[in-house]
């Protein structure tokens, strides 16, 4: 019991109310393999990914998976308002596969919207903690193509295959989200073991006392990962959730063993073993937050477009302006934004999400030059201005609040004197002058007379 209490405290520190903290910059480990270092530079060029949490839980409009954990009931069951006990809730939740039938799913349309929205990669939940598999796995019937799931007869039944193929056709890369925990398989949440019916996010038994049962789970996990790595085309990143599953906490799934096996097939594969650190956390993944300052290591903030990762009825979405400002802030600090959209249970994307994706894409079509492929340029921020650079070219991105007019002159605190200053998506040369605090750029009257953009980008050579 003492060991369990210590482990629970460690888990709570790493994950609070379903939100993961992130590894410290100084604990990041630089890959030894030149190809992986090259792929990390590629990753840092992408800037914008589309994250998607989707599964049978979408039918309820509640938080994905977490309500199953009795140890997380104090926060995760806030939305469970139909008066059921924890045991009844688990039965109802695990039975949602029998009604999950997203017949309005159009993978090519999703990919088209993502490409139009300026996204460069997809991060899709192949399996969340609840154990439901969104691919045609051979390891369990608890899957989208399982006999109890009505969607198994649909032409797009193997959702991961259809999505991955459609997004690749539009030039987007693929990240496979995979939960290392599995609350459905009896080799992780084993019935009748030490915890009885009171479950938590960890296994229902001590792996040290039942090594044979834990080995079943390890082999099960390796088979699932290798199915995704060997049968679903090129995967650019294996994005691993459930950071409490690690050797330090007595849950050693021998990740290195399966990653080596995966890289024998896909040597370019990046891995994001969230919050664990070490050689398999190739990038750091803040969740629903971003660092206060630029980081010198590869990182990606996963942030929801609304308030929830999974679909939520009557959710409130961030405005296009908020999303543009969020992206600019993250990019100026050297990171990527994995913007999460929760698809509806019928297979459509919410109308509000589509509107935001198109709005974000419209801004990027004009100003994307200041975003994609850039790196940190100090000072990364000054007032309402954020800075990025791409080689010898710098960019100053002025963020505008709702209703704020464009100023006649814009002060940029630059020490070096530029050869030229131009408007991204507009005039190649703008008038500017040196001042004590940097340079002052005059914005053309024609630009000031138009509608104020969410953000305006200047090119500085």
Buried (B, 14 or more C-beta within 10 A) or exposed (E): EEEBEEBBEBBBEBBEEBEBBBBEBEEBEEBEEEEBEEBBEBBBBBBBBBBBBBBBBBBBBBBBBBBBBBBBBEEBBEBBEEEBEBEEBBEEBBEBBEEBBBEEBBBBBBBBBBBBBBBBBBBBBBBBBBBBBBBBBEBBBBBBBBEEBBBBEBEBBBBBBBBBBBBBEBEBBBBBBBBBBBBBBBBBBBEEBEBEEEBBBBBBBBBEEBEEBBEBBBBBBBBBBBBBBEBBBEBBBBBBBBBBBBEEBBBBBBBBEBBEBBBEEBEBBBBBBBBBBBBBBBBBBBBBEBBEEBBEBBBBBBBBBBEBBBBBEEBEBBEBBBBBBBBBBBBBBBBBBBBBBBBBBEBBBBEBBBEBBBBBBBBBEBBBBBBBBBBBBEBBBBEBBBBBBBEEBBBBBBBBEEEEEBEEEBBBBBEEEBEEBBBBBBBEEBEBEEEEEBBBBBBBEEBEEEEBBBBBBBBBE
